[in-house]
Amino acid sequence: MDGNSVYVYDGNYSPFTVDGKANLTITAGSSPVVEGVQSVTTNYGLRDCVVFVNNSVNIVLNMLDIQGNGLGTINA
């Protein structure tokens, strides 16, 4: 299999950035939660996000519970 895999164990995690990566799969072990908001400067100005993917291709977020900014829960 080409690319890399990251297995995320249960727990609460801070927002994160994926930058300059290719063919990366990030998979939840059972029920990890990525929670909070980070501010990121983009070509379109300052943006708030939980997970920011930049200069990357073929990034897969699999079964992560992503929560942030009081907007509810999205299971990716």
VMD Tcl script that builds the backbone (N, CA, C; Angstrom):
set m [mol new atoms 228]
animate dup $m
set s [atomselect $m all]
$s set {name element resname resid chain x y z} {
  {N N MET 1 A 0.841 -1.183 0.000}
  {CA C MET 1 A 0.000 0.000 0.000}
  {C C MET 1 A 0.881 1.239 0.000}
  {N N ASP 2 A 0.652 2.147 -0.911}
  {CA C ASP 2 A 1.383 3.412 -0.937}
  {C C ASP 2 A 0.845 4.332 0.147}
  {N N GLY 3 A 1.709 5.208 0.658}
  {CA C GLY 3 A 1.269 6.191 1.642}
  {C C GLY 3 A 1.523 5.735 3.058}
  {N N ASN 4 A 0.989 6.493 3.998}
  {CA C ASN 4 A 1.192 6.242 5.414}
  {C C ASN 4 A -0.141 6.233 6.126}
  {N N SER 5 A -0.175 5.528 7.258}
  {CA C SER 5 A -1.370 5.486 8.093}
  {C C SER 5 A -1.016 5.904 9.506}
  {N N VAL 6 A -1.921 6.654 10.135}
  {CA C VAL 6 A -1.782 7.046 11.533}
  {C C VAL 6 A -3.011 6.512 12.255}
  {N N TYR 7 A -2.789 5.759 13.329}
  {CA C TYR 7 A -3.862 5.210 14.143}
  {C C TYR 7 A -3.985 6.079 15.380}
  {N N VAL 8 A -5.165 6.656 15.624}
  {CA C VAL 8 A -5.374 7.581 16.740}
  {C C VAL 8 A -6.122 6.854 17.857}
  {N N TYR 9 A -5.480 6.743 19.010}
  {CA C TYR 9 A -6.091 6.074 20.159}
  {C C TYR 9 A -7.162 6.952 20.794}
  {N N ASP 10 A -8.015 6.330 21.606}
  {CA C ASP 10 A -9.059 7.057 22.324}
  {C C ASP 10 A -8.457 8.183 23.151}
  {N N GLY 11 A -9.202 9.263 23.276}
  {CA C GLY 11 A -8.770 10.412 24.060}
  {C C GLY 11 A -9.273 11.686 23.422}
  {N N ASN 12 A -8.934 12.804 24.032}
  {CA C ASN 12 A -9.285 14.117 23.492}
  {C C ASN 12 A -8.033 14.752 22.922}
  {N N TYR 13 A -8.144 15.282 21.715}
  {CA C TYR 13 A -7.009 15.850 21.009}
  {C C TYR 13 A -7.293 17.289 20.609}
  {N N SER 14 A -6.236 18.070 20.531}
  {CA C SER 14 A -6.327 19.466 20.101}
  {C C SER 14 A -6.430 19.532 18.583}
  {N N PRO 15 A -6.913 20.668 18.055}
  {CA C PRO 15 A -6.928 20.863 16.603}
  {C C PRO 15 A -5.526 20.661 16.028}
  {N N PHE 16 A -5.467 20.256 14.757}
  {CA C PHE 16 A -4.163 20.012 14.142}
  {C C PHE 16 A -4.164 20.415 12.676}
  {N N THR 17 A -2.953 20.528 12.135}
  {CA C THR 17 A -2.740 20.890 10.735}
  {C C THR 17 A -1.985 19.771 10.034}
  {N N VAL 18 A -2.403 19.444 8.822}
  {CA C VAL 18 A -1.675 18.531 7.947}
  {C C VAL 18 A -1.128 19.397 6.829}
  {N N ASP 19 A 0.192 19.482 6.712}
  {CA C ASP 19 A 0.802 20.388 5.736}
  {C C ASP 19 A 1.897 19.667 4.956}
  {N N GLY 20 A 1.794 19.721 3.641}
  {CA C GLY 20 A 2.826 19.164 2.782}
  {C C GLY 20 A 2.901 17.646 2.799}
  {N N LYS 21 A 1.764 16.981 2.943}
  {CA C LYS 21 A 1.734 15.516 2.995}
  {C C LYS 21 A 0.982 14.959 1.798}
  {N N ALA 22 A 1.254 13.699 1.484}
  {CA C ALA 22 A 0.545 13.013 0.413}
  {C C ALA 22 A 0.220 11.597 0.864}
  {N N ASN 23 A -0.949 11.115 0.444}
  {CA C ASN 23 A -1.347 9.732 0.688}
  {C C ASN 23 A -1.278 9.361 2.163}
  {N N LEU 24 A -1.998 10.108 2.986}
  {CA C LEU 24 A -2.009 9.898 4.428}
  {C C LEU 24 A -3.425 9.565 4.883}
  {N N THR 25 A -3.566 8.490 5.648}
  {CA C THR 25 A -4.847 8.112 6.228}
  {C C THR 25 A -4.738 8.208 7.739}
  {N N ILE 26 A -5.636 8.965 8.355}
  {CA C ILE 26 A -5.693 9.111 9.807}
  {C C ILE 26 A -6.971 8.413 10.253}
  {N N THR 27 A -6.825 7.324 11.033}
  {CA C THR 27 A -7.948 6.474 11.399}
  {C C THR 27 A -8.149 6.438 12.907}
  {N N ALA 28 A -9.410 6.532 13.327}
  {CA C ALA 28 A -9.758 6.463 14.750}
  {C C ALA 28 A -9.667 5.028 15.239}
  {N N GLY 29 A -9.122 4.869 16.456}
  {CA C GLY 29 A -9.065 3.553 17.072}
  {C C GLY 29 A -10.442 3.101 17.522}
  {N N SER 30 A -11.137 3.926 18.266}
  {CA C SER 30 A -12.479 3.616 18.733}
  {C C SER 30 A -13.313 4.890 18.753}
  {N N SER 31 A -12.958 5.821 19.651}
  {CA C SER 31 A -13.753 7.051 19.720}
  {C C SER 31 A -12.921 8.261 20.144}
  {N N PRO 32 A -11.817 8.540 19.458}
  {CA C PRO 32 A -11.066 9.753 19.787}
  {C C PRO 32 A -11.843 10.995 19.355}
  {N N VAL 33 A -11.657 12.083 20.098}
  {CA C VAL 33 A -12.338 13.342 19.808}
  {C C VAL 33 A -11.294 14.413 19.541}
  {N N VAL 34 A -11.413 15.085 18.395}
  {CA C VAL 34 A -10.588 16.255 18.094}
  {C C VAL 34 A -11.489 17.447 18.364}
  {N N GLU 35 A -11.101 18.269 19.344}
  {CA C GLU 35 A -12.014 19.302 19.820}
  {C C GLU 35 A -11.290 20.626 20.003}
  {N N GLY 36 A -11.987 21.702 19.654}
  {CA C GLY 36 A -11.437 23.038 19.807}
  {C C GLY 36 A -11.400 23.751 18.477}
  {N N VAL 37 A -10.735 24.868 18.456}
  {CA C VAL 37 A -10.625 25.666 17.235}
  {C C VAL 37 A -9.226 26.245 17.168}
  {N N GLN 38 A -8.648 26.235 15.977}
  {CA C GLN 38 A -7.383 26.916 15.742}
  {C C GLN 38 A -7.615 27.973 14.673}
  {N N SER 39 A -6.907 29.086 14.775}
  {CA C SER 39 A -6.986 30.134 13.760}
  {C C SER 39 A -5.807 29.973 12.823}
  {N N VAL 40 A -6.091 29.941 11.526}
  {CA C VAL 40 A -5.073 29.711 10.509}
  {C C VAL 40 A -5.162 30.825 9.478}
  {N N THR 41 A -4.020 31.390 9.105}
  {CA C THR 41 A -3.982 32.404 8.055}
  {C C THR 41 A -3.873 31.707 6.706}
  {N N THR 42 A -4.816 32.000 5.813}
  {CA C THR 42 A -4.836 31.409 4.480}
  {C C THR 42 A -4.764 32.517 3.435}
  {N N ASN 43 A -4.774 32.129 2.167}
  {CA C ASN 43 A -4.823 33.117 1.084}
  {C C ASN 43 A -6.130 33.905 1.110}
  {N N TYR 44 A -7.108 33.403 1.853}
  {CA C TYR 44 A -8.417 34.045 1.948}
  {C C TYR 44 A -8.605 34.762 3.273}
  {N N GLY 45 A -7.540 34.929 4.035}
  {CA C GLY 45 A -7.617 35.599 5.327}
  {C C GLY 45 A -7.546 34.620 6.481}
  {N N LEU 46 A -7.858 35.110 7.656}
  {CA C LEU 46 A -7.826 34.302 8.871}
  {C C LEU 46 A -9.064 33.410 8.931}
  {N N ARG 47 A -8.849 32.118 9.154}
  {CA C ARG 47 A -9.950 31.156 9.212}
  {C C ARG 47 A -9.846 30.350 10.505}
  {N N ASP 48 A -11.000 30.013 11.083}
  {CA C ASP 48 A -11.056 29.126 12.238}
  {C C ASP 48 A -11.371 27.717 11.747}
  {N N CYS 49 A -10.676 26.737 12.297}
  {CA C CYS 49 A -10.915 25.359 11.885}
  {C C CYS 49 A -10.491 24.402 12.991}
  {N N VAL 50 A -10.899 23.164 12.860}
  {CA C VAL 50 A -10.477 22.117 13.784}
  {C C VAL 50 A -9.332 21.339 13.152}
  {N N VAL 51 A -9.507 20.936 11.902}
  {CA C VAL 51 A -8.450 20.262 11.144}
  {C C VAL 51 A -8.206 21.086 9.891}
  {N N PHE 52 A -6.953 21.482 9.668}
  {CA C PHE 52 A -6.603 22.283 8.499}
  {C C PHE 52 A -5.657 21.469 7.628}
  {N N VAL 53 A -6.026 21.251 6.364}
  {CA C VAL 53 A -5.196 20.518 5.408}
  {C C VAL 53 A -4.704 21.515 4.378}
  {N N ASN 54 A -3.363 21.613 4.229}
  {CA C ASN 54 A -2.757 22.622 3.369}
  {C C ASN 54 A -1.634 21.991 2.548}
  {N N ASN 55 A -1.564 22.335 1.274}
  {CA C ASN 55 A -0.489 21.838 0.398}
  {C C ASN 55 A -0.343 20.324 0.485}
  {N N SER 56 A -1.459 19.619 0.521}
  {CA C SER 56 A -1.450 18.168 0.683}
  {C C SER 56 A -2.437 17.536 -0.293}
  {N N VAL 57 A -2.194 16.260 -0.623}
  {CA C VAL 57 A -3.096 15.534 -1.521}
  {C C VAL 57 A -3.416 14.167 -0.931}
  {N N ASN 58 A -4.626 13.689 -1.222}
  {CA C ASN 58 A -5.080 12.367 -0.820}
  {C C ASN 58 A -4.963 12.151 0.693}
  {N N ILE 59 A -5.580 13.054 1.461}
  {CA C ILE 59 A -5.618 12.953 2.917}
  {C C ILE 59 A -6.994 12.414 3.310}
  {N N VAL 60 A -7.015 11.330 4.084}
  {CA C VAL 60 A -8.268 10.697 4.500}
  {C C VAL 60 A -8.369 10.753 6.017}
  {N N LEU 61 A -9.489 11.303 6.517}
  {CA C LEU 61 A -9.809 11.276 7.943}
  {C C LEU 61 A -10.906 10.238 8.106}
  {N N ASN 62 A -10.617 9.178 8.847}
  {CA C ASN 62 A -11.522 8.039 8.916}
  {C C ASN 62 A -12.057 7.841 10.330}
  {N N MET 63 A -13.346 8.095 10.519}
  {CA C MET 63 A -14.068 7.822 11.764}
  {C C MET 63 A -13.632 8.676 12.956}
  {N N LEU 64 A -13.076 9.858 12.723}
  {CA C LEU 64 A -12.736 10.771 13.812}
  {C C LEU 64 A -13.977 11.557 14.214}
  {N N ASP 65 A -14.142 11.788 15.504}
  {CA C ASP 65 A -15.217 12.645 16.009}
  {C C ASP 65 A -14.632 14.049 16.103}
  {N N ILE 66 A -15.022 14.921 15.175}
  {CA C ILE 66 A -14.458 16.270 15.083}
  {C C ILE 66 A -15.490 17.256 15.610}
  {N N GLN 67 A -15.103 18.005 16.662}
  {CA C GLN 67 A -16.010 18.966 17.287}
  {C C GLN 67 A -15.295 20.295 17.419}
  {N N GLY 68 A -16.000 21.390 17.115}
  {CA C GLY 68 A -15.354 22.681 17.273}
  {C C GLY 68 A -16.278 23.851 17.055}
  {N N ASN 69 A -15.954 24.933 17.709}
  {CA C ASN 69 A -16.591 26.222 17.513}
  {C C ASN 69 A -18.092 26.212 17.788}
  {N N GLY 70 A -18.553 25.256 18.600}
  {CA C GLY 70 A -19.961 25.213 18.956}
  {C C GLY 70 A -20.896 24.922 17.806}
  {N N LEU 71 A -20.392 24.349 16.723}
  {CA C LEU 71 A -21.214 24.110 15.543}
  {C C LEU 71 A -21.760 22.695 15.481}
  {N N GLY 72 A -21.535 21.897 16.530}
  {CA C GLY 72 A -22.038 20.532 16.530}
  {C C GLY 72 A -20.942 19.534 16.259}
  {N N THR 73 A -21.338 18.317 15.980}
  {CA C THR 73 A -20.406 17.215 15.778}
  {C C THR 73 A -20.502 16.732 14.345}
  {N N ILE 74 A -19.343 16.485 13.751}
  {CA C ILE 74 A -19.269 15.900 12.413}
  {C C ILE 74 A -18.376 14.682 12.522}
  {N N ASN 75 A -18.850 13.519 12.143}
  {CA C ASN 75 A -18.016 12.324 12.128}
  {C C ASN 75 A -17.434 12.182 10.736}
  {N N ALA 76 A -16.102 12.299 10.656}
  {CA C ALA 76 A -15.443 12.210 9.351}
  {C C ALA 76 A -14.972 10.800 9.107}
}
mol reanalyze $m
mol bondsrecalc $m
mol representation Tube
mol addrep $m
